[in-house]
């Protein structure tokens, strides 16, 4: 780790590691059991949120080096795979706090929330892994900028639903095997 390169700080590298783990996890939905999927998300969601709060502000020297990688087709494919895995448990209720003083209860979709989070984090990971400093700066700046209005709020919406779902659905003697038999 370089002390002269702020893009290689511990908090950033840990964010890259957790984001990579999340992306790999949701890409592997075909090999997961539904309940194990939700159990794992219950741990990943707060960890991602925490890592997102610790991202530093970095001003990219060359903002034109920013790139997006996840295509609409990839997003749709992932969304459909997640929707199939979550099945009848896909919908949940959450409180929208985006108004000034008005809160509203809305119906959300695990598949949609997770695909949205994935899109931001996969773009972050792919851009960060490029060997140029400008790419890493843009990856961090974009990830940080999207945290509050996009992927961070989706994580915050998911956690109460995951908590209730896992607490209600998990029998005391259930194993946490992730892979299908």
N, C-alpha and C positions, 0 to 999 in steps of 0.2 A: 504494500500500500504506500502510495506516494503522499508525502506531507505537502508537497507543492501543488498537487492536483486536487482541487476541492471536489471534483466529481468522483473521486475514489475514497471518500470518507467512509467510516464504518456504517453510519446510518444509511447512506446511499447503497452501499454494497449489500447490506442486510435487506433493504427494500427490494433490490433486484432479486435476491435469493428467494424471498417470500413471494414476490410477484411471479417469478418463474415457477415455483412450486404450485401456486394457485392455477396458473395457466395449464401446466401439465396435468394437474388433477382434473380440471373441467374438460380438457381434451380427451380424457380417458373414460368418459361416462359410459361407454359401451361395456366396460369391464367391471362396473361397480354395481353393488346392490343399493337399492333406494335408501334404506335406512342408514346404512354405513355412509352413504353420500352425505346425508343430512347431518349425521354425527360428526363427520370430518369438517363440514362447513361450519359447524358451531365453534370449532377451534380456529379455523382459518380466517373467518370473517373479522373477529376482533383483532387478530394479529395483523391482518392487512390494514385495518383502520389505524392501529397504533403506529405501524411503520409509515403510513401516509402522513400522520401528524408530525413525524420527526424529519420529514424531508426538508432540507434547507431551501431557501430562495436562491436561485442561481439565474443570473441574467446572461442568456446566450450571446456570445460575441457575434455569431453568424446565424440569426434566426431563419435564414433561408435554407439552412441545413436540416430543418425539421422535416420529418417524413411520417406517413401513416402506412401501415402494412396490412392490417386486417381488411379484407375486401368484404363487400356486401354479401357475396356468396358464402364466404367463410363464416360470417356472422350468422346468416340464416341457417347454415348447416349445423352450427353449434347450438343455436337457439332450438332448433327442432330436436336435436339429440337430448338436450337438457329437458325439453318439454316432455319427451317420451320417458325419460328417467323419472322425472318428478310426478308425472301422471296426475292422478286425482288430488295430489297434495300441492300442485303447482301454485294455486292461488292463495293469497294471504292478505290480511288487512294491515294497513299502516296509517299513521297520522302524518299528514302533510303540514309542515310548519313553514312553508315558503311564504305565506301571506304575512302582512305586518302584525296583525293581531288575530287573524282568523285561522283556525285550524280545521282541517277537513280530513275525514276518514276516507281513504281510497283503497281500492282493490289492486293488489300488485301481483306480479308473476315472478316466481323464483327464476324461471328460465330467462325471462327478459332482463331482470336485474343482473343476473349472473353473466349473461351475454354482454350486457353493457359494460360491466366491470372488466370482463375479459378483454373487450376491445381496447379499452384505455391501457390496461396493464400489459397486454401483448405488444401493443405498439411501443410502449415504454421499454420493455425488455429487448425487443428487436432493435430499436434505435440505439439503446444503451450499449449493446454488444458490438456495435460497429467500432472499428479501431480509431476513429477520429475523436478528438476532444470536442469539436463542434457538435457532433452527433450526441455525445453523452450530455453536454450542456443542454441541448434542446430536449432530449429525453426527460431529463430531470425537471426542466422548466415546464414542459407540457404536462407531465404527471402531476406536479405540484399545482399548476393552474386548474387542472380538471378535478382535483381532489374535492374541494368544497362543493362546486355546483353539479358534479356528475358522479364519479365513482365512490366518493366518500359517503355521500348521502344515501346512495343505494346500499352500501354496506350497513349504514346505520338503520335503514329500513328493514334489512334482513334479520338483524340480530334478535329482536324480540320475537319474530315469527319462528326463527330457528329454535330459540329457547323453548317456546311453547310446544313446538312440534316434537322436538327431541324428548322433552320431559314427559309428554303425553304418550308417545309412541314406543318408547324403549322399555321393554320388560326387564325386570331385574336380572334374569338369567340369559339375556340375549348376548351373543358374542358380537364383536365389532369387526368381523371379517369383511374385508373390502371387496375382494374379488368374487365373481360368480363361480359356482361349482362347475 
